[in-house]
Amino acid sequence: MTTYLYAIGNPSGPVKIGISDNPQGRLAQFQTSCPFPIRVLHAEPCESREIAYSDESFLHRHLKERHLYGEWFDIPGHHAREHVECTVHFGAHFRERAEHEAIVENYMKALGVK
């Protein structure tokens, strides 16, 4: 099952950033108790649930100055979309790069090259 890093909220804000296997289902849960209309602003598939948690934690830390309550942030929807998309895509790039560098480093050590 795919896990998504999502941004749910009003296009003008506030926005909830979280993870779910079913972002539309999460939207339905929040909409019933939310006093204003909200929608799934963006949902980006993650490589694994573990990576989704890591990306979610990163975004929560990154947006701490805009934090309202729980997982809700005072940012407009288009910013939330950009944050979610960039975190997932660049996170994958940096994880891949770190793995590659570790492989090269281990190979060089095995060859006795410093």
N, CA, C and O of each residue as an XYZ file, in Angstrom:
456
protein
N       0.840     -1.177      0.000
C       0.000      0.000      0.000
C       0.889      1.246      0.000
O       1.905      1.291      0.694
N       0.508      2.229     -0.764
C       1.268      3.469     -0.874
C       0.916      4.411      0.270
O      -0.253      4.568      0.624
N       1.931      5.028      0.836
C       1.739      6.060      1.857
C       2.052      7.410      1.227
O       3.031      7.558      0.495
N       1.214      8.381      1.522
C       1.338      9.715      0.935
C       1.679     10.743      2.009
O       1.206     10.657      3.142
N       2.501     11.708      1.637
C       2.679     12.923      2.421
C       1.691     13.899      1.804
O       1.737     14.153      0.600
N       0.792     14.452      2.627
C      -0.273     15.270      2.060
C      -0.350     16.638      2.723
O       0.161     16.866      3.820
N      -1.009     17.530      2.007
C      -1.396     18.833      2.531
C      -2.902     18.933      2.327
O      -3.391     18.881      1.199
N      -3.627     19.076      3.425
C      -5.078     19.230      3.396
C      -5.405     20.572      4.025
O      -4.861     20.917      5.074
N      -6.279     21.321      3.401
C      -6.672     22.593      3.989
C      -7.431     23.457      3.028
O      -7.898     23.005      1.983
N      -7.545     24.698      3.397
C      -8.169     25.700      2.564
C      -7.076     26.302      1.687
O      -5.958     26.497      2.164
N      -7.364     26.604      0.419
C      -6.323     27.180     -0.440
C      -5.667     28.436      0.139
O      -4.504     28.712     -0.154
N      -6.394     29.196      0.952
C      -5.789     30.385      1.558
C      -5.198     30.082      2.938
O      -4.648     30.978      3.578
N      -5.301     28.848      3.400
C      -4.785     28.425      4.699
C      -5.910     28.391      5.717
O      -6.979     28.945      5.461
N      -5.708     27.773      6.836
C      -4.540     26.992      7.253
C      -4.487     25.639      6.547
O      -5.422     25.234      5.856
N      -3.354     24.951      6.749
C      -3.096     23.681      6.076
C      -2.591     22.665      7.085
O      -1.775     22.976      7.953
N      -3.097     21.433      6.951
C      -2.619     20.311      7.764
C      -1.659     19.503      6.905
O      -1.973     19.150      5.768
N      -0.491     19.214      7.456
C       0.492     18.390      6.755
C       0.639     17.095      7.531
O       0.958     17.095      8.720
N       0.399     15.986      6.834
C       0.467     14.692      7.492
C       0.720     13.581      6.498
O       1.034     13.830      5.334
N       0.581     12.353      6.967
C       0.736     11.190      6.090
C      -0.489     10.309      6.220
O      -1.153     10.281      7.257
N      -0.775      9.589      5.140
C      -1.915      8.679      5.136
C      -1.807      7.745      3.942
O      -1.205      8.079      2.922
N      -2.402      6.568      4.089
C      -2.538      5.655      2.961
C      -3.737      6.056      2.108
O      -3.893      5.575      0.985
N      -4.597      6.952      2.648
C      -5.815      7.357      1.957
C      -6.100      8.842      2.245
O      -6.913      9.152      3.115
N      -5.445      9.752      1.528
C      -5.652     11.180      1.793
C      -7.108     11.637      1.642
O      -7.559     12.500      2.395
N      -7.839     11.079      0.694
C      -9.252     11.456      0.535
C     -10.065     11.036      1.756
O     -10.984     11.744      2.167
N      -9.729      9.894      2.328
C     -10.395      9.441      3.554
C     -10.089     10.362      4.726
O     -10.965     10.665      5.536
N      -8.837     10.804      4.809
C      -8.468     11.753      5.872
C      -9.222     13.059      5.694
O      -9.679     13.653      6.671
N      -9.356     13.510      4.452
C     -10.117     14.730      4.176
C     -11.534     14.606      4.714
O     -12.034     15.527      5.361
N     -12.178     13.493      4.457
C     -13.548     13.284      4.934
C     -13.615     13.346      6.459
O     -14.570     13.890      7.015
N     -12.607     12.790      7.141
C     -12.577     12.828      8.606
C     -12.470     14.255      9.124
O     -13.146     14.617     10.087
N     -11.637     15.060      8.500
C     -11.440     16.438      8.961
C     -12.577     17.365      8.560
O     -12.932     18.269      9.316
N     -13.156     17.150      7.374
C     -14.171     18.069      6.877
C     -15.391     18.123      7.781
O     -16.012     19.177      7.920
N     -15.744     16.998      8.401
C     -16.944     16.983      9.245
C     -16.815     17.885     10.466
O     -17.824     18.383     10.966
N     -15.600     18.105     10.957
C     -15.423     18.936     12.149
C     -14.768     20.287     11.849
O     -14.488     21.062     12.764
N     -14.529     20.562     10.584
C     -13.853     21.810     10.211
C     -14.900     22.881      9.871
O     -15.824     22.607      9.106
N     -14.772     24.082     10.420
C     -15.776     25.121     10.191
C     -15.672     25.817      8.830
O     -16.461     26.717      8.541
N     -14.726     25.420      8.002
C     -14.578     26.021      6.684
C     -14.265     24.910      5.678
O     -13.773     23.851      6.067
N     -14.539     25.136      4.407
C     -14.281     24.087      3.412
C     -12.782     23.824      3.244
O     -11.969     24.748      3.195
N     -12.449     22.550      3.159
C     -11.065     22.147      2.930
C     -11.032     21.115      1.817
O     -12.056     20.539      1.450
N      -9.843     20.895      1.291
C      -9.663     19.901      0.236
C      -8.238     19.354      0.308
O      -7.381     19.910      0.996
N      -8.004     18.274     -0.401
C      -6.637     17.767     -0.523
C      -5.936     18.703     -1.496
O      -6.267     18.743     -2.681
N      -4.979     19.445     -0.994
C      -4.241     20.394     -1.822
C      -3.138     19.702     -2.610
O      -2.826     20.080     -3.739
N      -2.556     18.683     -1.993
C      -1.536     17.879     -2.678
C      -1.291     16.610     -1.876
O      -1.318     16.622     -0.645
N      -1.053     15.522     -2.585
C      -0.686     14.248     -1.959
C       0.421     13.637     -2.806
O       0.227     13.336     -3.984
N       1.564     13.463     -2.197
C       2.746     12.964     -2.904
C       3.075     11.560     -2.399
O       3.287     11.374     -1.201
N       3.121     10.567     -3.293
C       3.457      9.209     -2.850
C       4.904      9.136     -2.363
O       5.801      9.740     -2.950
N       5.113      8.391     -1.287
C       6.453      8.216     -0.700
C       6.942      6.793     -0.962
O       6.154      5.884     -1.221
N       8.250      6.628     -0.888
C       8.869      5.321     -1.143
C       8.456      4.271     -0.113
O       8.341      3.088     -0.434
N       8.234      4.711      1.123
C       7.839      3.792      2.191
C       7.174      4.604      3.299
O       7.254      5.832      3.321
N       6.523      3.903      4.210
C       5.886      4.576      5.346
C       6.955      5.231      6.236
O       6.745      6.327      6.758
N       8.084      4.562      6.403
C       9.174      5.110      7.211
C       9.675      6.427      6.625
O       9.887      7.392      7.360
N       9.864      6.473      5.315
C      10.309      7.704      4.659
C       9.229      8.776      4.760
O       9.542      9.953      4.942
N       7.966      8.384      4.646
C       6.872      9.354      4.779
C       6.913     10.008      6.161
O       6.755     11.224      6.270
N       7.124      9.214      7.220
C       7.238      9.769      8.576
C       8.421     10.730      8.670
O       8.318     11.798      9.274
N       9.539     10.344      8.070
C      10.730     11.185      8.099
C      10.475     12.507      7.380
O      10.842     13.568      7.885
N       9.848     12.449      6.202
C       9.548     13.664      5.441
C       8.547     14.542      6.182
O       8.676     15.767      6.188
N       7.554     13.921      6.803
C       6.567     14.677      7.583
C       7.248     15.402      8.751
O       6.981     16.579      8.994
N       8.119     14.704      9.464
C       8.835     15.316     10.588
C       9.705     16.471     10.122
O       9.770     17.517     10.769
N      10.373     16.270      8.990
C      11.202     17.344      8.438
C      10.354     18.587      8.156
O      10.724     19.698      8.536
N       9.219     18.391      7.488
C       8.366     19.544      7.157
C       7.825     20.224      8.404
O       7.769     21.452      8.461
N       7.427     19.449      9.399
C       6.930     20.043     10.640
C       8.013     20.903     11.301
O       7.727     21.990     11.801
N       9.253     20.412     11.300
C      10.356     21.203     11.862
C      10.629     22.446     11.008
O      10.842     23.539     11.531
N      10.617     22.260      9.704
C      10.903     23.350      8.774
C       9.868     24.477      8.887
O      10.201     25.650      8.718
N       8.626     24.116      9.171
C       7.536     25.100      9.231
C       7.171     25.507     10.656
O       6.103     26.077     10.878
N       8.039     25.223     11.621
C       7.692     25.444     13.027
C       7.290     26.884     13.332
O       6.475     27.110     14.227
N       7.835     27.856     12.618
C       7.473     29.252     12.876
C       6.062     29.586     12.386
O       5.501     30.617     12.755
N       5.494     28.712     11.557
C       4.129     28.908     11.051
C       3.139     27.938     11.707
O       1.985     27.842     11.290
N       3.600     27.229     12.728
C       2.792     26.223     13.412
C       1.621     26.863     14.150
O       1.783     27.867     14.844
N       0.441     26.269     13.992
C      -0.749     26.732     14.700
C      -1.096     25.808     15.859
O      -1.102     26.220     17.019
N      -1.388     24.541     15.525
C      -1.791     23.561     16.513
C      -1.719     22.182     15.866
O      -2.098     22.010     14.707
N      -1.227     21.195     16.628
C      -1.152     19.839     16.071
C      -0.323     19.824     14.805
O       0.853     20.187     14.817
N      -0.937     19.404     13.716
C      -0.250     19.345     12.424
C      -0.732     20.447     11.483
O      -0.566     20.341     10.268
N      -1.329     21.505     12.036
C      -1.867     22.612     11.239
C      -0.889     23.774     11.216
O      -0.281     24.127     12.226
N      -0.754     24.365     10.013
C       0.197     25.441      9.795
C      -0.471     26.608      9.075
O      -1.373     26.423      8.258
N      -0.013     27.799      9.394
C      -0.531     29.018      8.794
C       0.248     29.336      7.519
O       1.081     30.242      7.490
N      -0.040     28.573      6.469
C       0.577     28.809      5.166
C      -0.511     28.653      4.102
O      -1.468     27.904      4.296
N      -0.363     29.361      2.976
C      -1.335     29.189      1.900
C      -1.151     27.842      1.204
O      -0.077     27.244      1.251
N      -2.208     27.386      0.569
C      -2.198     26.083     -0.077
C      -1.105     25.888     -1.107
O      -0.510     24.813     -1.182
N      -0.828     26.922     -1.908
C       0.202     26.751     -2.948
C       1.588     26.580     -2.331
O       2.429     25.884     -2.901
N       1.843     27.199     -1.181
C       3.120     26.982     -0.500
C       3.186     25.564      0.069
O       4.225     24.908      0.004
N       2.082     25.107      0.620
C       2.044     23.742      1.167
C       2.330     22.725      0.072
O       3.088     21.776      0.276
N       1.721     22.928     -1.084
C       1.937     22.014     -2.210
C       3.425     21.970     -2.574
O       3.995     20.893     -2.748
N       4.041     23.138     -2.687
C       5.457     23.205     -3.034
C       6.324     22.536     -1.974
O       7.265     21.814     -2.306
N       6.016     22.769     -0.715
C       6.794     22.161      0.375
C       6.699     20.642      0.331
O       7.712     19.951      0.442
N       5.493     20.124      0.171
C       5.296     18.665      0.143
C       6.018     18.064     -1.055
O       6.759     17.091     -0.917
N       5.802     18.640     -2.218
C       6.407     18.105     -3.436
C       7.933     18.133     -3.364
O       8.588     17.138     -3.671
N       8.489     19.251     -2.964
C       9.952     19.374     -2.885
C      10.547     18.456     -1.824
O      11.604     17.864     -2.043
N       9.886     18.331     -0.686
C      10.405     17.470      0.378
C      10.501     16.030     -0.095
O      11.512     15.367      0.138
N       9.463     15.541     -0.753
C       9.480     14.149     -1.216
C      10.512     13.968     -2.326
O      11.296     13.019     -2.291
N      10.522     14.867     -3.311
C      11.433     14.694     -4.446
C      12.891     14.921     -4.068
O      13.752     14.111     -4.414
N      13.178     16.008     -3.364
C      14.564     16.267     -2.996
C      15.022     15.322     -1.901
O      16.197     14.957     -1.859
N      14.127     14.918     -1.018
C      14.479     13.939      0.006
C      14.956     12.647     -0.627
O      15.943     12.059     -0.187
N      14.248     12.203     -1.670
C      14.648     10.985     -2.374
C      16.020     11.172     -3.011
O      16.855     10.268     -2.977
N      16.245     12.328     -3.580
C      17.545     12.617     -4.205
C      18.674     12.564     -3.179
O      19.706     11.936     -3.417
N      18.475     13.223     -2.039
C      19.525     13.257     -1.035
C      19.748     11.892     -0.397
O      20.886     11.539     -0.088
N      18.680     11.112     -0.192
C      18.855      9.754      0.331
C      19.634      8.905     -0.665
O      20.526      8.149     -0.280
N      19.295      9.032     -1.955
C      19.982      8.280     -2.996
C      21.452      8.689     -3.066
O      22.333      7.841     -3.208
N      21.710      9.983     -2.966
C      23.088     10.482     -3.006
C      23.884      9.965     -1.807
O      25.031      9.541     -1.953
N      23.273     10.002     -0.622
C      23.966      9.521      0.581
C      24.285      8.033      0.457
O      25.370      7.596      0.841
N      23.337      7.251     -0.081
C      23.588      5.821     -0.280
C      24.724      5.617     -1.273
O      25.598      4.775     -1.064
N      24.706      6.389     -2.353
C      25.752      6.283     -3.369
C      27.116      6.626     -2.778
O      28.095      5.917     -3.007
N      27.174      7.719     -2.016
C      28.445      8.126     -1.409
C      28.953      7.072     -0.438
O      30.159      6.832     -0.370
N      28.062      6.439      0.313
C      28.468      5.390      1.249
C      29.023      4.184      0.486
O      30.002      3.574      0.918
N      28.410      3.844     -0.629
C      28.893      2.720     -1.444
C      30.284      3.026     -1.984
O      31.184      2.189     -1.915
N      30.454      4.236     -2.526
C      31.762      4.634     -3.071
C      32.809      4.640     -1.964
O      33.924      4.153     -2.157
N      32.453      5.187     -0.809
C      33.395      5.243      0.314
C      33.818      3.842      0.748
O      35.002      3.590      0.975
N      32.849      2.931      0.864
C      33.167      1.549      1.252
C      34.040      0.869      0.199
O      34.951      0.116      0.543
N      33.772      1.126     -1.063
C      34.564      0.558     -2.149
C      36.003      1.068     -2.091
O      36.954      0.300     -2.235
N      36.145      2.378     -1.877
C      37.487      2.964     -1.796
C      38.243      2.403     -0.594
O      39.442      2.140     -0.687
N      37.556      2.217      0.533
C      38.202      1.629      1.713
C      38.669      0.212      1.403
O      39.770     -0.183      1.785
N      37.823     -0.556      0.704
C      38.165     -1.937      0.349
C      39.405     -1.986     -0.556
O      40.200     -2.924     -0.494
N      39.547     -0.962     -1.390
C      40.715     -0.891     -2.269
C      41.947     -0.333     -1.569
O      43.052     -0.368     -2.111
N      41.749      0.177     -0.373
C      42.854      0.756      0.385
C      43.162      2.190     -0.016
O      44.235      2.710      0.288
N      42.206      2.836     -0.708
C      42.390      4.229     -1.137
C      41.778      5.139     -0.076
O      40.669      4.902      0.401
N      42.535      6.201      0.289
C      42.023      7.127      1.291
C      41.590      8.410      0.676
O      41.130      9.308      1.382
